[in-house]
């Protein structure tokens, strides 16, 4: 199928492209950028006048709730939510039921996603069997099945010797281990330690729960040479440790969630369970440090931390509510808000490139060779590259209404009634492998080609 996207503002942070022009797509690949030959016979023309045409977003942290938690989200609904948010590739965590610790489970999940043709799916395999932190999984077999890395999700490895062996093995084969730095014993509270948690009588999670874990991981990386991605850094002290590790040349990357980037513990208000997320929302100085670190490249990527939670498990007292929030559909708009690109209907070029880089170029660099044949063109607009594209209206203003979200999970800390945030940027079209996966005026699409 041939598609011609006309008169859009073409923006690609990786190449500093920012110009008005056309984009031609042939057989799932970008065949021309900027100026398209007049004889290009398109099967479909999309008018992108006044809209931005950018690489599809890459989200490094999304729970799709299948298999095992279908009451909270289905693969179909959550990949549809990804497409509605302009996300064309997602990394899913292994804490499903059963855990993604067997090649057959990984292959089944990828096959289901391929048939849905909404979004590319890249699973993380479990680092230890059942995420119990005892016995290592067969990483080589999981790699062959399609895993791009290995993770414990939110379950810390309490036995440091097991973690050391895992990193030694991963280093031998060049695999990346994805770890959420949190001490198993200090991280059992429900809110960030501080005056707000004390006033509300909530058990606290101190910053040291994060920094102790980062220190341990850093020393093991130094000893083993393993490549580690630190997931969802939440504190100023954590940022400082990541900055030091990078300055020392250690193979460490890191990300931050949209929740920690824009909210603080004050937003908990009077025990709003929608603000119960992991890691917990910290103080304003932490949020400011995270924003600065993402801007200067200390933190490599911004993630949605999409984790849909059912109504029954969320509408409980704060301390009893299941942590988590939907985020795939908010990632683009919140990136624009953080960079300041949402301040005018025609975003400043530098601010727009910054917003897009942390959800396209940055995540792709984290993934590196794990993307295989996609590594050279994912998160980019490049001739001959894969046609994963988002078209959005930067001037469209909207308020987050949970009931209007595509995701099966309707709880988000960014609901307008909680934050008062008016967001900019509405996705009009999402294309995956040259096929339209989402249209703003027709959310249910019949796909005729695979997204992979």
C-alpha positions as CSV (number, residue, x, y, z in Angstrom):
1,X,0.0,0.0,0.0
2,X,1.2,3.5,-0.9
3,X,0.4,6.4,1.4
4,X,1.1,10.1,0.8
5,X,1.2,12.4,3.8
6,X,0.9,16.0,2.5
7,X,1.9,19.4,3.8
8,X,2.8,18.4,7.3
9,X,5.5,19.8,9.6
10,X,8.1,17.0,9.4
11,X,10.0,16.8,12.6
12,X,12.8,14.2,13.4
13,X,14.9,14.9,16.5
14,X,17.6,12.4,15.4
15,X,18.4,14.3,12.2
16,X,17.3,17.8,13.4
17,X,14.7,17.7,10.5
18,X,12.0,20.4,10.9
19,X,10.4,21.5,7.7
20,X,7.0,21.7,5.9
21,X,6.8,18.9,3.3
22,X,5.4,15.6,2.2
23,X,6.1,12.0,3.3
24,X,5.7,9.1,1.0
25,X,5.3,5.5,2.2
26,X,5.6,2.4,0.1
27,X,5.2,-1.2,1.4
28,X,5.7,-0.2,5.0
29,X,8.8,1.9,4.3
30,X,9.4,5.6,4.0
31,X,10.2,6.1,0.3
32,X,10.6,9.9,0.2
33,X,10.8,12.8,2.7
34,X,10.2,16.5,2.0
35,X,9.7,16.5,-1.7
36,X,7.8,13.6,-3.4
37,X,7.9,12.9,-7.1
38,X,4.7,14.1,-8.9
39,X,4.3,10.6,-10.4
40,X,3.9,8.9,-6.9
41,X,0.6,7.1,-7.2
42,X,-0.8,6.9,-3.7
43,X,-3.5,4.6,-2.6
44,X,-4.4,7.0,0.1
45,X,-3.6,10.7,0.7
46,X,-3.6,12.2,4.3
47,X,-3.7,15.9,4.5
48,X,-1.5,17.0,7.4
49,X,-1.8,20.7,6.9
50,X,-1.2,22.4,10.3
51,X,-0.2,19.1,11.8
52,X,3.1,17.7,13.0
53,X,4.4,14.5,11.4
54,X,6.9,12.7,13.6
55,X,8.4,9.3,14.3
56,X,6.1,7.0,16.2
57,X,6.7,7.1,20.0
58,X,8.7,4.3,21.7
59,X,7.6,3.5,25.3
60,X,10.0,1.6,27.5
61,X,7.5,0.7,30.3
62,X,4.0,-0.6,29.7
63,X,2.1,-3.4,31.4
64,X,-0.5,-4.8,29.0
65,X,-2.1,-7.1,31.6
66,X,-2.2,-10.2,29.5
67,X,-1.9,-13.0,30.3
68,X,-3.4,-13.2,33.7
69,X,-4.9,-9.8,34.5
70,X,-7.5,-9.5,31.8
71,X,-9.9,-7.8,34.2
72,X,-7.5,-4.9,34.3
73,X,-6.6,-4.7,30.6
74,X,-6.5,-6.8,27.5
75,X,-3.7,-6.9,25.0
76,X,-6.2,-5.6,22.4
77,X,-7.4,-2.7,24.5
78,X,-4.0,-1.6,25.6
79,X,-2.3,-1.8,22.2
80,X,-5.3,0.2,20.9
81,X,-4.5,2.7,23.6
82,X,-0.9,2.8,22.5
83,X,-1.9,3.6,19.0
84,X,-4.3,6.3,20.2
85,X,-1.4,7.9,22.0
86,X,0.9,7.8,18.9
87,X,3.0,5.0,20.5
88,X,4.2,2.6,17.8
89,X,6.5,0.4,19.9
90,X,6.1,-0.7,23.5
91,X,8.3,-2.6,25.9
92,X,6.2,-4.8,28.2
93,X,7.3,-6.1,31.6
94,X,7.4,-9.8,32.5
95,X,5.2,-9.7,35.6
96,X,2.2,-11.4,33.9
97,X,0.5,-14.5,35.1
98,X,2.2,-16.8,34.2
99,X,5.5,-14.9,34.3
100,X,7.3,-14.4,31.1
101,X,10.0,-16.9,32.0
102,X,9.4,-19.5,29.2
103,X,10.0,-19.0,25.5
104,X,6.6,-20.4,24.6
105,X,4.9,-17.6,26.6
106,X,6.9,-14.9,24.9
107,X,6.3,-16.3,21.4
108,X,2.5,-16.5,22.1
109,X,2.4,-12.9,23.3
110,X,4.3,-11.7,20.3
111,X,2.0,-13.7,17.9
112,X,-1.1,-12.2,19.5
113,X,0.3,-8.7,19.2
114,X,1.3,-9.3,15.6
115,X,-2.2,-10.4,14.7
116,X,-3.7,-7.3,16.3
117,X,-1.4,-5.1,14.2
118,X,-1.8,-2.1,16.4
119,X,1.7,-1.6,17.8
120,X,5.1,-3.3,17.9
121,X,5.6,-5.3,21.0
122,X,9.0,-6.0,22.5
123,X,8.8,-8.2,25.7
124,X,11.3,-8.2,28.6
125,X,11.9,-11.7,29.9
126,X,12.0,-12.5,33.5
127,X,15.5,-12.3,35.1
128,X,14.7,-15.1,37.5
129,X,12.1,-17.9,37.4
130,X,8.8,-16.7,38.6
131,X,10.5,-13.4,39.6
132,X,11.3,-15.1,42.8
133,X,14.9,-14.0,42.8
134,X,16.4,-17.4,43.2
135,X,17.1,-19.3,40.0
136,X,18.1,-17.6,36.7
137,X,16.0,-18.0,33.6
138,X,17.3,-19.4,30.4
139,X,18.2,-16.0,29.0
140,X,19.5,-17.3,25.7
141,X,16.3,-19.2,25.0
142,X,14.2,-16.1,25.9
143,X,16.4,-14.0,23.6
144,X,15.7,-16.4,20.7
145,X,12.0,-16.1,21.5
146,X,12.2,-12.3,21.1
147,X,13.0,-10.8,24.5
148,X,15.0,-7.5,24.3
149,X,16.2,-7.6,27.9
150,X,15.6,-9.1,31.3
151,X,13.8,-7.7,34.2
152,X,12.4,-8.3,37.7
153,X,9.6,-5.7,37.1
154,X,8.9,-4.4,40.6
155,X,10.3,-7.4,42.5
156,X,13.9,-6.7,43.9
157,X,16.5,-9.4,43.9
158,X,17.2,-9.7,47.6
159,X,20.1,-12.1,47.2
160,X,23.0,-10.0,45.9
161,X,24.9,-13.1,44.8
162,X,22.0,-14.1,42.5
163,X,22.0,-10.6,41.0
164,X,25.8,-10.7,40.5
165,X,25.5,-14.0,38.6
166,X,22.6,-12.7,36.5
167,X,24.8,-9.7,35.5
168,X,27.8,-11.9,34.8
169,X,25.7,-14.1,32.5
170,X,24.1,-11.1,30.8
171,X,27.5,-9.5,30.2
172,X,28.8,-12.7,28.6
173,X,26.1,-12.6,25.9
174,X,25.7,-8.8,25.6
175,X,22.2,-8.7,27.1
176,X,20.8,-5.8,29.0
177,X,19.3,-6.1,32.4
178,X,16.5,-3.7,33.3
179,X,16.2,-3.0,37.1
180,X,14.0,-0.8,39.1
181,X,16.3,0.4,41.9
182,X,14.5,-0.1,45.2
183,X,15.7,-1.8,48.4
184,X,13.4,-4.8,49.2
185,X,13.1,-3.8,52.9
186,X,13.0,0.0,52.8
187,X,10.6,0.1,49.9
188,X,7.6,-1.3,51.5
189,X,5.7,2.0,52.3
190,X,2.9,3.5,50.3
191,X,4.0,7.1,49.9
192,X,7.3,9.0,49.7
193,X,8.8,9.7,53.1
194,X,8.4,13.4,54.0
195,X,6.1,15.9,55.6
196,X,3.1,14.9,53.5
197,X,3.3,11.2,54.3
198,X,3.7,12.1,58.0
199,X,0.7,14.5,58.0
200,X,-1.5,11.9,56.3
201,X,-0.2,9.0,58.5
202,X,1.0,7.0,55.5
203,X,4.0,4.6,55.7
204,X,7.0,6.1,53.9
205,X,9.5,5.0,51.3
206,X,12.7,6.9,51.9
207,X,15.0,8.1,49.2
208,X,17.6,5.8,50.5
209,X,15.5,2.9,49.3
210,X,16.4,4.0,45.8
211,X,20.0,5.2,46.4
212,X,21.1,2.0,48.3
213,X,19.9,-0.1,45.3
214,X,21.6,2.1,42.8
215,X,24.9,1.9,44.8
216,X,24.6,-1.9,44.8
217,X,23.8,-2.1,41.1
218,X,26.6,0.3,40.2
219,X,29.2,-1.7,42.0
220,X,28.0,-4.9,40.3
221,X,28.1,-3.3,36.9
222,X,31.6,-2.1,37.7
223,X,32.6,-5.7,38.6
224,X,30.8,-7.5,35.7
225,X,30.7,-5.1,32.9
226,X,27.0,-5.8,32.3
227,X,24.8,-3.3,30.7
228,X,22.0,-2.1,33.0
229,X,19.0,0.1,32.4
230,X,17.7,1.7,35.6
231,X,13.9,2.1,35.4
232,X,11.9,5.0,36.7
233,X,14.4,7.0,38.7
234,X,12.4,9.1,41.2
235,X,14.7,11.2,43.3
236,X,17.3,14.0,43.1
237,X,19.8,11.8,44.9
238,X,19.2,9.0,42.4
239,X,19.8,11.4,39.6
240,X,23.2,12.3,41.1
241,X,24.2,8.7,41.3
242,X,23.2,8.0,37.7
243,X,25.2,11.1,36.6
244,X,28.3,9.9,38.5
245,X,28.0,6.4,37.0
246,X,27.8,7.8,33.5
247,X,30.7,10.1,34.1
248,X,32.8,7.1,35.1
249,X,31.9,5.4,31.8
250,X,29.8,2.7,33.2
251,X,27.3,1.1,30.8
252,X,24.2,2.4,32.5
253,X,21.1,4.1,31.1
254,X,18.0,5.4,33.0
255,X,14.5,6.6,32.5
256,X,11.8,8.5,34.4
257,X,8.0,8.2,34.4
258,X,5.5,10.9,33.4
259,X,4.2,10.7,37.0
260,X,7.5,11.5,38.7
261,X,8.4,14.1,36.1
262,X,5.3,16.3,36.6
263,X,3.8,15.5,40.0
264,X,4.8,15.7,43.6
265,X,3.6,14.2,46.9
266,X,1.5,17.3,47.5
267,X,-0.7,16.1,44.6
268,X,-1.9,13.2,46.8
269,X,-4.3,15.7,48.3
270,X,-6.7,14.1,50.7
271,X,-5.7,10.5,50.0
272,X,-6.5,10.4,46.3
273,X,-5.9,6.7,45.3
274,X,-5.3,7.7,41.7
275,X,-2.0,9.2,42.9
276,X,-0.9,5.9,44.3
277,X,1.9,5.0,41.9
278,X,5.2,3.2,42.0
279,X,7.7,4.7,42.6
280,X,5.9,7.1,44.9
281,X,5.5,10.7,44.1
282,X,8.3,12.7,45.8
283,X,9.0,16.3,46.8
284,X,9.3,19.3,44.5
285,X,13.1,19.3,44.6
286,X,13.1,15.7,43.3
287,X,10.7,16.6,40.5
288,X,12.8,19.6,39.5
289,X,16.0,17.5,39.5
290,X,14.3,14.9,37.3
291,X,13.2,17.5,34.8
292,X,16.7,19.0,34.6
293,X,18.3,15.5,34.3
294,X,16.0,14.6,31.4
295,X,16.8,17.8,29.7
296,X,20.6,17.4,30.0
297,X,20.6,13.8,29.0
298,X,21.4,12.2,32.4
299,X,18.1,10.4,32.1
300,X,17.8,8.9,28.6
301,X,14.0,8.5,28.1
302,X,10.6,9.4,29.3
303,X,8.1,6.5,29.9
304,X,4.4,6.3,30.4
305,X,4.7,3.6,33.2
306,X,1.4,2.4,31.9
307,X,-0.1,0.1,34.5
308,X,-3.9,-0.2,34.2
309,X,-5.7,-1.0,37.4
310,X,-9.3,-2.2,37.8
311,X,-12.0,-0.1,39.5
312,X,-12.3,-2.5,42.4
313,X,-8.6,-2.4,43.1
314,X,-8.3,1.3,42.8
315,X,-11.3,2.8,44.6
316,X,-10.0,1.9,48.0
317,X,-8.4,3.8,50.8
318,X,-5.0,5.1,49.6
319,X,-2.9,2.6,51.5
320,X,-4.9,-0.3,50.3
321,X,-5.3,0.8,46.6
322,X,-3.3,-1.1,44.0
323,X,-0.5,1.2,42.7
324,X,-0.6,2.0,39.0
325,X,-2.1,4.3,36.4
326,X,-2.9,4.4,32.7
327,X,-0.5,6.5,30.7
328,X,0.0,5.4,27.1
329,X,-2.5,7.9,25.8
330,X,-0.9,10.8,27.8
331,X,2.8,10.3,27.0
332,X,3.0,12.6,24.0
333,X,1.0,15.5,25.5
334,X,2.9,15.3,28.8
335,X,6.2,15.3,27.0
336,X,5.1,18.5,25.2
337,X,4.1,20.0,28.6
338,X,7.4,19.2,30.2
339,X,9.5,20.8,27.4
340,X,7.3,23.9,27.1
341,X,6.3,23.0,23.6
342,X,2.7,23.2,24.6
343,X,2.8,27.0,25.2
344,X,1.8,28.1,21.7
345,X,-0.2,26.6,18.9
346,X,3.0,26.6,16.8
347,X,5.6,24.9,19.0
348,X,9.1,26.3,19.2
349,X,11.5,24.1,17.2
350,X,14.0,23.4,20.0
351,X,11.3,22.6,22.6
352,X,9.4,20.4,20.2
353,X,12.6,18.5,19.3
354,X,13.4,18.1,22.9
355,X,9.9,16.7,23.7
356,X,10.0,14.2,20.9
357,X,13.6,13.1,21.4
358,X,12.9,11.7,24.9
359,X,10.1,9.5,23.5
360,X,11.7,8.5,20.2
361,X,15.4,8.9,19.8
362,X,16.2,8.3,23.5
363,X,14.3,5.1,24.0
364,X,15.8,3.7,20.8
365,X,19.3,4.4,22.0
366,X,18.5,2.5,25.2
367,X,17.3,-0.5,23.2
368,X,20.2,-0.4,20.8
369,X,21.0,-3.6,19.0
370,X,18.1,-5.4,20.7
371,X,15.8,-3.9,18.0
372,X,17.6,-6.0,15.4
373,X,16.8,-4.8,11.9
374,X,14.8,-1.9,13.2
375,X,17.7,-0.4,15.1
376,X,18.8,1.9,12.3
377,X,15.5,3.5,11.6
378,X,13.1,3.1,14.6
379,X,12.2,6.4,16.2
380,X,13.3,8.3,13.1
381,X,12.0,9.6,9.8
382,X,14.5,8.4,7.3
383,X,14.3,7.4,3.7
384,X,14.2,3.6,3.4
385,X,13.4,3.3,7.1
386,X,10.4,1.7,8.7
387,X,7.2,3.8,8.4
388,X,6.2,4.1,12.1
389,X,4.7,7.6,12.2
390,X,2.5,9.8,14.3
391,X,0.6,12.7,13.0
392,X,-0.7,15.1,15.7
393,X,-2.3,18.5,16.1
394,X,-0.2,20.6,18.4
395,X,-2.9,23.3,18.7
396,X,-5.6,20.9,20.0
397,X,-6.2,21.4,23.7
398,X,-7.8,18.8,25.8
399,X,-8.6,17.7,29.3
400,X,-8.0,14.2,30.5
401,X,-11.4,12.6,31.1
402,X,-10.9,9.0,32.3
403,X,-14.1,7.7,30.8
404,X,-12.9,8.8,27.3
405,X,-9.6,6.9,27.5
406,X,-9.2,3.9,25.1
407,X,-7.3,1.9,27.8
408,X,-9.4,-0.5,29.9
409,X,-7.7,1.2,32.9
410,X,-9.5,4.5,33.6
411,X,-7.5,5.7,36.5
412,X,-4.8,8.4,36.0
413,X,-3.3,11.0,38.3
414,X,-3.6,13.4,35.4
415,X,-7.4,13.5,35.3
416,X,-8.4,17.1,34.9
417,X,-10.4,17.2,38.2
418,X,-7.2,16.2,40.1
419,X,-4.5,18.4,38.5
420,X,-6.4,21.1,36.5
421,X,-3.9,20.4,33.6
422,X,-5.1,21.3,30.1
423,X,-2.9,19.4,27.7
424,X,-1.8,20.2,24.1
425,X,-1.4,17.8,21.3
426,X,-4.0,15.4,20.0
427,X,-3.0,12.4,17.8
428,X,-4.9,12.3,14.5
429,X,-3.2,9.3,12.9
430,X,-0.8,6.6,13.9
431,X,0.9,4.4,11.3
432,X,2.7,1.2,12.1
433,X,4.7,-0.4,9.3
434,X,3.0,1.8,6.8
435,X,-0.5,0.8,7.9
436,X,-3.0,3.1,9.7
437,X,-3.3,1.7,13.2
438,X,-5.4,4.7,14.6
439,X,-7.5,7.5,13.2
440,X,-9.0,10.1,15.5
441,X,-12.3,9.9,13.8
442,X,-12.3,6.1,13.5
443,X,-10.8,4.4,16.5
444,X,-11.7,0.9,15.5
445,X,-9.6,0.0,12.5
446,X,-9.6,-3.2,10.4
447,X,-5.9,-4.0,9.9
448,X,-4.9,-5.9,6.8
449,X,-1.1,-6.1,7.4
450,X,1.1,-7.1,10.2
451,X,2.8,-4.5,12.4
452,X,6.0,-6.4,12.4
